[in-house]
Amino acid sequence: SSGINAEWPLRPGENRKLAAFHKTLLKSNAKLSAELRRLTASNRKLSGIKTKLVVQNKMLQKIFKQKSLQNKKIRAMQIKLNKQSRSLKAARAKLQIQNKKLKALHTSLYSSNQKLSGAHSKLASRIKSLRSSQTSLKKKWLSMKKQHSSLSSQNTRFQALIAKSRASLKAVQARHVILARENTKLNKQHLKYLQEITKDKALVKRYGVMIKSMKKKMGHGHHVVVHHVHHHPHPHHG
């Protein structure tokens, strides 16, 4: 305006210089505006990616929780099976002790039976005079035989029981093997999820570095020569 001109009178040619300077300022201003628009767009993209990553992270945490719950259940089942196995072993030991006792009883009965047979043969010489005593002895011998047969059938029963307990122990061991396999599978899956989480973290770090470098470039005023950054997101995240 004329007021300014009165204070600082312009020398000829100075007006042209100012106009040229004004033009360069406008140009750099336009450049900076375009850069600002680009940065805003890239910022929007990055925050979209961040949202996606947050959602993924939540999903992974949920899966991780489920897996650890499953693991706990499997451990509890293993403990239960181990307890059952121990009680079965104890029962088997008891049965073995009983069986030994029965065998000992059987042996003593057998020897007493033999003794009775011996007595019987001694009595045979006096058979004519002692027919009545012979019949009573025969009865005794028969009852002994009955006892002996009942004991041997009991023995058979105990052996069957032992066989049964062995079979159930085998079944328990087989189940244990299956559970151990399942556990190994779950551990592998868990490792896979951990690797995925690490990958996501690395991606977020990379975007952080990019934003920092953009900020640095903006910090140097209008001497910046802007390289247009087209960042293609990691294919895994679409």
Accessible surface in RSA format (square Angstrom, percent):
REM  Atomic radii and reference values for relative SASA: ProtOr
REM  Chains: A
REM  Algorithm: Lee & Richards
REM  Probe-radius: 1.40
REM  Slices: 20
REM RES _ NUM      All-atoms   Total-Side   Main-Chain    Non-polar    All polar
REM                ABS   REL    ABS   REL    ABS   REL    ABS   REL    ABS   REL
RES SER A   1   108.61  91.8  56.91  76.0  51.70 119.1  62.27 132.6  46.35  64.9
RES SER A   2    94.71  80.0  83.19 111.0  11.51  26.5  50.38 107.3  44.33  62.1
RES GLY A   3    43.68  53.9   0.00   N/A  43.68  53.9  39.53 108.5   4.15   9.3
RES ILE A   4    97.75  55.6  97.15  72.4   0.61   1.5  97.21  70.0   0.55   1.5
RES ASN A   5    72.18  49.8  68.43  66.1   3.76   9.0  18.85  45.4  53.33  51.6
RES ALA A   6    84.36  77.6  48.55  74.9  35.80  81.4  61.26  86.3  23.10  61.2
RES GLU A   7   127.70  73.3 100.41  76.0  27.29  65.0  40.56  78.5  87.14  71.1
RES TRP A   8   164.28  65.9 161.87  78.4   2.40   5.6 133.08  71.0  31.20  50.6
RES PRO A   9   101.93  74.3  87.07  79.4  14.86  54.0  89.10  73.6  12.84  79.8
RES LEU A  10    75.72  42.2  46.48  33.3  29.24  73.5  46.81  32.9  28.91  77.8
RES ARG A  11   170.53  71.6 166.88  85.1   3.65   8.7  64.43  88.1 106.10  64.3
RES PRO A  12   138.21 100.7 104.52  95.3  33.69 122.5 117.47  97.0  20.74 128.9
RES GLY A  13    24.17  29.8   0.00   N/A  24.17  29.8  12.21  33.5  11.95  26.8
RES GLU A  14    53.56  30.7  52.21  39.5   1.35   3.2  17.29  33.4  36.27  29.6
RES ASN A  15    98.71  68.1  95.67  92.4   3.04   7.3  25.70  61.8  73.01  70.6
RES ARG A  16   180.65  75.8 173.83  88.6   6.81  16.2  78.01 106.6 102.64  62.2
RES LYS A  17   152.25  74.3 144.07  88.4   8.18  19.5  95.96  86.4  56.28  60.0
RES LEU A  18    98.55  54.9  95.74  68.5   2.81   7.1  96.24  67.6   2.31   6.2
RES ALA A  19    60.06  55.2  50.18  77.4   9.88  22.5  57.15  80.5   2.91   7.7
RES ALA A  20    58.58  53.9  50.66  78.2   7.92  18.0  57.02  80.3   1.55   4.1
RES PHE A  21   120.81  60.4 116.38  72.1   4.44  11.5 120.32  72.9   0.50   1.4
RES HIS A  22   106.13  58.0 105.06  73.0   1.06   2.7  65.68  67.7  40.44  47.1
RES LYS A  23   143.83  70.2 143.18  87.8   0.66   1.6  85.64  77.1  58.19  62.0
RES THR A  24    79.36  56.4  76.11  77.2   3.26   7.8  73.57  98.8   5.79   8.8
RES LEU A  25    80.22  44.7  77.86  55.7   2.35   5.9  78.72  55.3   1.50   4.0
RES LEU A  26    97.53  54.3  93.28  66.7   4.26  10.7  94.16  66.1   3.38   9.1
RES LYS A  27   144.24  70.4 139.32  85.5   4.92  11.7  87.70  78.9  56.54  60.2
RES SER A  28    30.86  26.1  29.02  38.7   1.84   4.2  25.35  54.0   5.50   7.7
RES ASN A  29    86.90  59.9  85.98  83.1   0.92   2.2   9.91  23.8  76.99  74.4
RES ALA A  30    63.47  58.4  51.55  79.5  11.93  27.1  59.42  83.7   4.05  10.7
RES LYS A  31   155.47  75.8 147.43  90.5   8.04  19.1  95.74  86.2  59.73  63.6
RES LEU A  32    76.40  42.5  72.08  51.6   4.32  10.9  72.78  51.1   3.62   9.7
RES SER A  33    48.50  41.0  43.63  58.2   4.86  11.2  22.72  48.4  25.78  36.1
RES ALA A  34    29.33  27.0  27.94  43.1   1.40   3.2  28.48  40.1   0.85   2.3
RES GLU A  35    19.52  11.2  19.52  14.8   0.00   0.0   6.13  11.9  13.39  10.9
RES LEU A  36   103.16  57.4 102.60  73.4   0.55   1.4 102.85  72.2   0.30   0.8
RES ARG A  37   160.19  67.3 153.42  78.2   6.77  16.1  74.21 101.4  85.98  52.1
RES ARG A  38    82.56  34.7  74.84  38.1   7.72  18.4  33.36  45.6  49.20  29.8
RES LEU A  39    24.71  13.8  21.43  15.3   3.28   8.2  22.37  15.7   2.34   6.3
RES THR A  40    63.87  45.4  59.06  59.9   4.80  11.4  50.44  67.7  13.43  20.3
RES ALA A  41    47.90  44.0  45.18  69.7   2.72   6.2  45.52  64.1   2.37   6.3
RES SER A  42    24.15  20.4  21.27  28.4   2.88   6.6  21.64  46.1   2.51   3.5
RES ASN A  43    88.67  61.1  85.92  83.0   2.75   6.6  12.27  29.5  76.40  73.8
RES ARG A  44   163.66  68.7 154.07  78.5   9.59  22.8  72.63  99.3  91.03  55.2
RES LYS A  45   121.11  59.1 110.94  68.1  10.17  24.2  82.42  74.2  38.69  41.2
RES LEU A  46    13.72   7.6  10.01   7.2   3.71   9.3  10.32   7.2   3.41   9.2
RES SER A  47    60.76  51.3  56.16  74.9   4.60  10.6  43.72  93.1  17.04  23.9
RES GLY A  48    36.35  44.8   0.00   N/A  36.35  44.8  33.93  93.1   2.42   5.4
RES ILE A  49    15.23   8.7  14.24  10.6   1.00   2.4  14.37  10.3   0.87   2.4
RES LYS A  50   131.78  64.3 130.38  80.0   1.40   3.3  74.88  67.4  56.90  60.6
RES THR A  51    85.92  61.1  81.98  83.1   3.93   9.4  63.89  85.8  22.03  33.3
RES LYS A  52   109.53  53.4 105.05  64.5   4.47  10.6  79.13  71.2  30.40  32.4
RES LEU A  53    11.08   6.2   8.98   6.4   2.10   5.3   9.29   6.5   1.79   4.8
RES VAL A  54    67.85  44.6  65.48  59.3   2.37   5.7  67.70  58.8   0.16   0.4
RES VAL A  55    83.11  54.7  82.30  74.5   0.81   2.0  82.85  72.0   0.26   0.7
RES GLN A  56    52.78  29.5  52.59  38.4   0.19   0.5  20.18  42.9  32.61  24.7
RES ASN A  57    60.09  41.4  60.06  58.0   0.02   0.1   8.62  20.8  51.46  49.7
RES LYS A  58   138.16  67.4 132.61  81.4   5.55  13.2  84.30  75.9  53.86  57.4
RES MET A  59   110.58  57.3 108.69  71.9   1.89   4.5  86.95  73.9  23.62  31.3
RES LEU A  60    13.64   7.6  13.46   9.6   0.18   0.5  13.46   9.4   0.18   0.5
RES GLN A  61   101.44  56.7 100.52  73.5   0.92   2.2  29.82  63.5  71.62  54.3
RES LYS A  62   139.56  68.1 135.96  83.4   3.61   8.6  81.95  73.8  57.62  61.4
RES ILE A  63    45.63  26.0  45.57  33.9   0.06   0.1  45.61  32.8   0.02   0.1
RES PHE A  64    84.18  42.1  83.98  52.0   0.20   0.5  84.16  51.0   0.02   0.0
RES LYS A  65   150.10  73.2 146.06  89.6   4.04   9.6  90.61  81.6  59.48  63.4
RES GLN A  66   104.09  58.2 100.48  73.4   3.61   8.6  36.43  77.5  67.66  51.3
RES LYS A  67    38.02  18.5  37.77  23.2   0.25   0.6  12.06  10.9  25.96  27.7
RES SER A  68    45.91  38.8  41.82  55.8   4.09   9.4  33.71  71.8  12.20  17.1
RES LEU A  69   102.96  57.3 101.20  72.4   1.76   4.4 102.06  71.7   0.90   2.4
RES GLN A  70    80.53  45.0  79.32  58.0   1.21   2.9  25.40  54.1  55.13  41.8
RES ASN A  71    25.95  17.9  25.43  24.6   0.52   1.2   2.60   6.3  23.35  22.6
RES LYS A  72   135.04  65.9 129.47  79.4   5.57  13.3  79.43  71.5  55.61  59.2
RES LYS A  73   133.95  65.3 127.50  78.2   6.45  15.4  84.18  75.8  49.77  53.0
RES ILE A  74    18.46  10.5  18.14  13.5   0.32   0.8  18.46  13.3   0.00   0.0
RES ARG A  75   128.77  54.1 128.21  65.4   0.57   1.3  48.13  65.8  80.64  48.9
RES ALA A  76    59.71  54.9  50.87  78.5   8.84  20.1  54.50  76.8   5.21  13.8
RES MET A  77    83.42  43.2  79.56  52.7   3.85   9.2  80.38  68.3   3.04   4.0
RES GLN A  78    34.64  19.4  34.59  25.3   0.05   0.1   6.46  13.7  28.18  21.4
RES ILE A  79   100.88  57.4 100.17  74.6   0.71   1.7 100.82  72.6   0.06   0.2
RES LYS A  80   138.44  67.5 135.97  83.4   2.47   5.9  81.51  73.4  56.93  60.6
RES LEU A  81    23.19  12.9  22.98  16.4   0.21   0.5  23.15  16.3   0.04   0.1
RES ASN A  82    66.16  45.6  64.19  62.0   1.97   4.7   9.45  22.7  56.71  54.8
RES LYS A  83   127.46  62.2 122.37  75.1   5.09  12.1  72.05  64.8  55.41  59.0
RES GLN A  84    90.07  50.4  87.87  64.2   2.20   5.2  28.89  61.5  61.18  46.4
RES SER A  85    16.08  13.6  16.08  21.5   0.00   0.0   9.60  20.4   6.48   9.1
RES ARG A  86   145.34  61.0 139.77  71.2   5.57  13.3  68.33  93.4  77.01  46.7
RES SER A  87    68.77  58.1  58.44  78.0  10.33  23.8  49.59 105.6  19.18  26.9
RES LEU A  88    47.94  26.7  45.80  32.8   2.14   5.4  46.89  32.9   1.05   2.8
RES LYS A  89   102.39  50.0  97.41  59.8   4.98  11.9  49.30  44.4  53.09  56.6
RES ALA A  90    58.73  54.0  48.02  74.1  10.71  24.4  56.10  79.0   2.63   7.0
RES ALA A  91    43.78  40.3  38.27  59.1   5.52  12.6  42.83  60.3   0.95   2.5
RES ARG A  92    69.03  29.0  69.03  35.2   0.00   0.0   4.96   6.8  64.07  38.8
RES ALA A  93    47.35  43.5  45.28  69.9   2.06   4.7  46.54  65.5   0.80   2.1
RES LYS A  94   150.48  73.4 148.15  90.9   2.33   5.6  91.67  82.5  58.81  62.6
RES LEU A  95    22.50  12.5  22.50  16.1   0.00   0.0  22.50  15.8   0.00   0.0
RES GLN A  96    77.02  43.1  74.78  54.6   2.24   5.3  24.61  52.4  52.41  39.7
RES ILE A  97    96.83  55.1  96.45  71.9   0.38   0.9  96.70  69.6   0.13   0.4
RES GLN A  98    81.65  45.7  80.60  58.9   1.06   2.5  23.78  50.6  57.87  43.9
RES ASN A  99    13.07   9.0  13.07  12.6   0.00   0.0   3.26   7.8   9.82   9.5
RES LYS A 100   148.97  72.7 143.24  87.9   5.72  13.6  89.30  80.4  59.67  63.6
RES LYS A 101   141.02  68.8 133.33  81.8   7.69  18.3  88.26  79.4  52.76  56.2
RES LEU A 102    24.47  13.6  22.06  15.8   2.41   6.1  22.83  16.0   1.64   4.4
RES LYS A 103   107.90  52.6 106.97  65.6   0.93   2.2  61.65  55.5  46.26  49.3
RES ALA A 104    62.94  57.9  50.13  77.4  12.81  29.1  58.15  81.9   4.79  12.7
RES LEU A 105    84.58  47.1  80.19  57.4   4.39  11.0  84.08  59.1   0.50   1.3
RES HIS A 106    70.07  38.3  70.07  48.7   0.00   0.0  48.37  49.9  21.70  25.2
RES THR A 107    87.86  62.5  85.15  86.3   2.71   6.5  67.68  90.9  20.18  30.5
RES SER A 108    60.11  50.8  52.51  70.1   7.60  17.5  47.22 100.6  12.89  18.1
RES LEU A 109    29.51  16.4  26.89  19.2   2.62   6.6  27.61  19.4   1.90   5.1
RES TYR A 110   119.57  55.8 117.07  66.6   2.50   6.5  81.03  60.9  38.53  47.5
RES SER A 111    47.03  39.7  45.61  60.9   1.42   3.3  33.97  72.3  13.05  18.3
RES SER A 112    36.38  30.7  36.11  48.2   0.27   0.6  34.89  74.3   1.48   2.1
RES ASN A 113    33.04  22.8  32.72  31.6   0.32   0.8   5.47  13.2  27.58  26.7
RES GLN A 114   102.57  57.4  94.15  68.8   8.42  20.1  36.10  76.8  66.47  50.4
RES LYS A 115   156.13  76.2 140.99  86.5  15.13  36.0  98.12  88.3  58.01  61.8
RES LEU A 116    49.06  27.3  44.92  32.1   4.14  10.4  45.98  32.3   3.09   8.3
RES SER A 117    56.05  47.4  47.89  63.9   8.16  18.8  33.54  71.4  22.51  31.5
RES GLY A 118    34.48  42.5   0.00   N/A  34.48  42.5  33.01  90.6   1.47   3.3
RES ALA A 119    42.79  39.3  37.42  57.7   5.37  12.2  40.44  57.0   2.34   6.2
RES HIS A 120    82.68  45.2  82.22  57.2   0.46   1.2  58.58  60.4  24.10  28.0
RES SER A 121    72.30  61.1  58.29  77.8  14.01  32.3  46.22  98.4  26.08  36.5
RES LYS A 122   162.68  79.4 150.45  92.3  12.23  29.1 102.14  91.9  60.54  64.5
RES LEU A 123    39.08  21.8  37.81  27.0   1.27   3.2  37.97  26.7   1.10   3.0
RES ALA A 124    48.06  44.2  36.72  56.7  11.33  25.8  39.06  55.0   9.00  23.8
RES SER A 125   100.54  85.0  57.92  77.3  42.62  98.2  58.61 124.8  41.93  58.7
RES ARG A 126   140.74  59.1 135.12  68.9   5.61  13.4  50.65  69.2  90.08  54.6
RES ILE A 127    52.46  29.9  51.45  38.3   1.01   2.4  52.46  37.8   0.00   0.0
RES LYS A 128   184.62  90.1 163.96 100.6  20.66  49.2 108.60  97.8  76.02  81.0
RES SER A 129    96.74  81.7  57.93  77.3  38.81  89.4  56.83 121.0  39.90  55.9
RES LEU A 130    48.70  27.1  48.01  34.3   0.68   1.7  48.35  34.0   0.35   0.9
RES ARG A 131   154.21  64.7 151.04  77.0   3.17   7.6  56.23  76.9  97.98  59.4
RES SER A 132    93.91  79.4  78.30 104.5  15.61  36.0  56.00 119.3  37.91  53.1
RES SER A 133    41.21  34.8  35.35  47.2   5.85  13.5  40.38  86.0   0.82   1.2
RES GLN A 134    36.76  20.6  36.29  26.5   0.48   1.1   6.01  12.8  30.75  23.3
RES THR A 135    77.34  55.0  76.04  77.1   1.30   3.1  66.62  89.5  10.71  16.2
RES SER A 136    64.02  54.1  57.70  77.0   6.32  14.6  44.42  94.6  19.60  27.5
RES LEU A 137    40.03  22.3  37.10  26.5   2.93   7.4  37.79  26.5   2.24   6.0
RES LYS A 138   121.95  59.5 119.39  73.3   2.56   6.1  68.10  61.3  53.86  57.4
RES LYS A 139   153.23  74.8 147.41  90.4   5.82  13.9  92.27  83.1  60.96  64.9
RES LYS A 140   125.35  61.2 121.51  74.6   3.85   9.2  73.38  66.0  51.97  55.4
RES TRP A 141    91.96  36.9  91.52  44.3   0.44   1.0  87.70  46.8   4.25   6.9
RES LEU A 142   103.53  57.7 100.56  71.9   2.96   7.5 100.82  70.8   2.71   7.3
RES SER A 143    63.38  53.6  56.36  75.2   7.02  16.2  44.76  95.3  18.63  26.1
RES MET A 144    55.93  29.0  53.69  35.5   2.24   5.3  51.88  44.1   4.05   5.4
RES LYS A 145   105.05  51.3 103.54  63.5   1.51   3.6  60.49  54.4  44.57  47.5
RES LYS A 146   158.56  77.4 153.21  94.0   5.35  12.7  99.01  89.1  59.54  63.4
RES GLN A 147    93.38  52.2  89.17  65.2   4.22  10.0  30.80  65.6  62.58  47.5
RES HIS A 148    61.67  33.7  61.67  42.9   0.00   0.0  46.16  47.6  15.51  18.1
RES SER A 149    62.90  53.2  57.77  77.1   5.13  11.8  43.52  92.7  19.39  27.2
RES SER A 150    62.06  52.4  54.92  73.3   7.15  16.5  45.82  97.6  16.24  22.8
RES LEU A 151    21.78  12.1  20.16  14.4   1.63   4.1  20.39  14.3   1.39   3.7
RES SER A 152    50.47  42.6  45.48  60.7   4.99  11.5  33.69  71.7  16.78  23.5
RES SER A 153    61.40  51.9  52.64  70.2   8.77  20.2  45.46  96.8  15.95  22.3
RES GLN A 154    61.11  34.2  61.10  44.7   0.02   0.0   7.64  16.3  53.47  40.6
RES ASN A 155    34.50  23.8  34.50  33.3   0.00   0.0   4.10   9.9  30.40  29.4
RES THR A 156    87.65  62.3  86.68  87.9   0.97   2.3  66.06  88.7  21.58  32.6
RES ARG A 157   151.10  63.4 147.39  75.1   3.71   8.8  68.04  93.0  83.06  50.3
RES PHE A 158    31.52  15.8  31.52  19.5   0.00   0.0  31.52  19.1   0.00   0.0
RES GLN A 159    92.98  52.0  87.03  63.6   5.95  14.2  29.36  62.5  63.62  48.3
RES ALA A 160    62.81  57.8  49.45  76.3  13.36  30.4  57.42  80.9   5.39  14.3
RES LEU A 161    83.97  46.8  81.50  58.3   2.47   6.2  82.95  58.3   1.03   2.8
RES ILE A 162    13.35   7.6  13.35   9.9   0.00   0.0  13.35   9.6   0.00   0.0
RES ALA A 163    56.78  52.2  49.20  75.9   7.58  17.3  51.60  72.7   5.18  13.7
RES LYS A 164   151.35  73.8 143.50  88.1   7.85  18.7  96.69  87.0  54.66  58.2
RES SER A 165    17.35  14.7  11.61  15.5   5.75  13.2  16.05  34.2   1.31   1.8
RES ARG A 166   120.31  50.5 117.82  60.1   2.49   5.9  41.25  56.4  79.06  47.9
RES ALA A 167    59.83  55.0  50.35  77.7   9.48  21.6  55.04  77.5   4.79  12.7
RES SER A 168    46.02  38.9  39.90  53.2   6.13  14.1  44.15  94.0   1.87   2.6
RES LEU A 169    20.84  11.6  20.84  14.9   0.00   0.0  20.84  14.6   0.00   0.0
RES LYS A 170   151.40  73.9 146.48  89.9   4.92  11.7  89.88  80.9  61.53  65.5
RES ALA A 171    63.46  58.3  49.59  76.5  13.87  31.6  58.42  82.3   5.04  13.4
RES VAL A 172    24.35  16.0  22.39  20.3   1.96   4.7  24.34  21.1   0.01   0.0
RES GLN A 173    93.47  52.3  91.98  67.2   1.49   3.5  36.50  77.7  56.97  43.2
RES ALA A 174    54.62  50.2  45.74  70.6   8.88  20.2  53.31  75.1   1.31   3.5
RES ARG A 175    93.59  39.3  91.96  46.9   1.64   3.9  37.87  51.8  55.72  33.8
RES HIS A 176    74.26  40.6  74.26  51.6   0.00   0.0  44.38  45.7  29.88  34.8
RES VAL A 177    76.81  50.5  74.15  67.1   2.67   6.4  76.46  66.4   0.36   1.0
RES ILE A 178    79.43  45.2  78.80  58.7   0.63   1.5  78.87  56.8   0.56   1.5
RES LEU A 179     2.87   1.6   2.87   2.1   0.00   0.0   2.87   2.0   0.00   0.0
RES ALA A 180    43.04  39.6  39.44  60.9   3.61   8.2  41.58  58.6   1.46   3.9
RES ARG A 181   155.32  65.2 150.36  76.6   4.96  11.8  64.14  87.7  91.18  55.3
RES GLU A 182    69.92  40.1  69.08  52.3   0.85   2.0  24.42  47.2  45.51  37.2
RES ASN A 183    33.64  23.2  33.64  32.5   0.00   0.0   3.28   7.9  30.36  29.3
RES THR A 184    75.59  53.8  72.92  73.9   2.67   6.4  53.70  72.1  21.89  33.1
RES LYS A 185   143.11  69.8 140.87  86.4   2.24   5.3  91.64  82.5  51.48  54.8
RES LEU A 186    21.40  11.9  20.31  14.5   1.09   2.7  20.60  14.5   0.80   2.2
RES ASN A 187    71.14  49.1  69.69  67.3   1.45   3.5  21.58  51.9  49.56  47.9
RES LYS A 188   141.83  69.2 135.68  83.3   6.14  14.6  83.84  75.5  57.99  61.8
RES GLN A 189    66.53  37.2  64.62  47.2   1.91   4.6  19.06  40.6  47.47  36.0
RES HIS A 190    52.65  28.8  52.59  36.6   0.06   0.2  33.47  34.5  19.18  22.3
RES LEU A 191   105.86  59.0 105.83  75.7   0.02   0.1 105.83  74.3   0.02   0.1
RES LYS A 192   118.74  57.9 116.85  71.7   1.89   4.5  67.88  61.1  50.86  54.2
RES TYR A 193    38.02  17.7  38.02  21.6   0.00   0.0  15.98  12.0  22.04  27.2
RES LEU A 194    78.40  43.7  77.89  55.7   0.51   1.3  77.99  54.8   0.41   1.1
RES GLN A 195   111.87  62.6 107.88  78.8   3.99   9.5  39.34  83.7  72.53  55.0
RES GLU A 196    53.16  30.5  52.63  39.8   0.53   1.3   8.97  17.4  44.19  36.1
RES ILE A 197    29.52  16.8  29.33  21.8   0.19   0.5  29.40  21.2   0.12   0.3
RES THR A 198    86.95  61.8  85.85  87.0   1.10   2.6  66.77  89.7  20.18  30.5
RES LYS A 199   118.38  57.8 109.80  67.4   8.58  20.4  71.77  64.6  46.61  49.6
RES ASP A 200    14.63  10.3  14.55  14.5   0.08   0.2   9.89  23.3   4.75   4.7
RES LYS A 201   136.31  66.5 128.56  78.9   7.75  18.5  81.09  73.0  55.23  58.8
RES ALA A 202    59.43  54.6  50.06  77.3   9.37  21.3  55.73  78.5   3.70   9.8
RES LEU A 203     5.26   2.9   3.73   2.7   1.53   3.8   4.37   3.1   0.89   2.4
RES VAL A 204    71.93  47.3  69.39  62.8   2.55   6.1  70.09  60.9   1.85   5.0
RES LYS A 205   156.95  76.6 149.39  91.7   7.57  18.0  99.22  89.3  57.73  61.5
RES ARG A 206   126.48  53.1 119.79  61.1   6.68  15.9  62.47  85.4  64.01  38.8
RES TYR A 207    13.03   6.1  13.03   7.4   0.00   0.0  13.02   9.8   0.02   0.0
RES GLY A 208    32.81  40.5   0.00   N/A  32.81  40.5  30.51  83.7   2.30   5.2
RES VAL A 209   100.31  66.0  97.92  88.6   2.40   5.8  98.20  85.3   2.11   5.7
RES MET A 210    29.56  15.3  25.82  17.1   3.74   8.9  25.80  21.9   3.75   5.0
RES ILE A 211    55.54  31.6  55.54  41.4   0.00   0.0  55.54  40.0   0.00   0.0
RES LYS A 212   150.54  73.4 147.40  90.4   3.13   7.5  91.97  82.8  58.57  62.4
RES SER A 213    48.50  41.0  44.84  59.8   3.66   8.4  36.94  78.7  11.56  16.2
RES MET A 214    23.20  12.0  21.45  14.2   1.75   4.2  17.44  14.8   5.76   7.6
RES LYS A 215   142.57  69.6 133.69  82.0   8.88  21.1  83.58  75.2  58.99  62.8
RES LYS A 216   155.22  75.7 146.12  89.7   9.10  21.7  96.55  86.9  58.67  62.5
RES LYS A 217    71.28  34.8  69.67  42.8   1.61   3.8  55.19  49.7  16.10  17.1
RES MET A 218    97.37  50.4  77.11  51.0  20.26  48.2  68.11  57.9  29.26  38.8
RES GLY A 219    65.02  80.2   0.00   N/A  65.02  80.2  35.63  97.8  29.39  65.8
RES HIS A 220   129.84  71.0 118.23  82.2  11.60  29.7  86.11  88.7  43.73  50.9
RES GLY A 221    42.47  52.4   0.00   N/A  42.47  52.4  39.00 107.0   3.48   7.8
RES HIS A 222   113.65  62.1  92.52  64.3  21.13  54.1  53.59  55.2  60.06  69.9
RES HIS A 223   156.80  85.7 132.60  92.2  24.19  61.9  93.00  95.9  63.79  74.2
RES VAL A 224    35.99  23.7  11.29  10.2  24.70  59.5  16.94  14.7  19.05  51.7
RES VAL A 225   119.83  78.8 105.36  95.4  14.47  34.9 108.93  94.7  10.89  29.5
RES VAL A 226    49.98  32.9  23.68  21.4  26.30  63.4  23.68  20.6  26.30  71.3
RES HIS A 227   119.72  65.4 113.34  78.8   6.38  16.3  72.06  74.3  47.67  55.5
RES HIS A 228   104.76  57.3  74.82  52.0  29.94  76.6  51.55  53.1  53.21  61.9
RES VAL A 229    57.16  37.6  38.04  34.4  19.12  46.1  41.53  36.1  15.63  42.4
RES HIS A 230   129.23  70.6 107.95  75.0  21.28  54.4  78.54  80.9  50.68  59.0
RES HIS A 231    53.50  29.2  42.13  29.3  11.37  29.1  31.09  32.0  22.40  26.1
RES HIS A 232   145.55  79.5 132.42  92.0  13.12  33.6  91.22  94.0  54.33  63.2
RES PRO A 233    45.59  33.2  34.82  31.7  10.77  39.2  34.82  28.7  10.77  67.0
RES HIS A 234    58.32  31.9  55.62  38.7   2.70   6.9  32.77  33.8  25.55  29.7
RES PRO A 235   122.06  89.0  93.90  85.6  28.16 102.4 104.36  86.2  17.70 110.0
RES HIS A 236    92.81  50.7  64.15  44.6  28.66  73.3  48.55  50.0  44.27  51.5
RES HIS A 237    17.19   9.4   6.29   4.4  10.91  27.9   7.50   7.7   9.69  11.3
RES GLY A 238    71.81  88.6   0.00   N/A  71.81  88.6  64.52 177.1   7.29  16.3
END  Absolute sums over single chains surface
CHAIN  1 A    19325.1      17597.1       1728.0      12516.8       6808.3
END  Absolute sums over all chains
TOTAL         19325.1      17597.1       1728.0      12516.8       6808.3
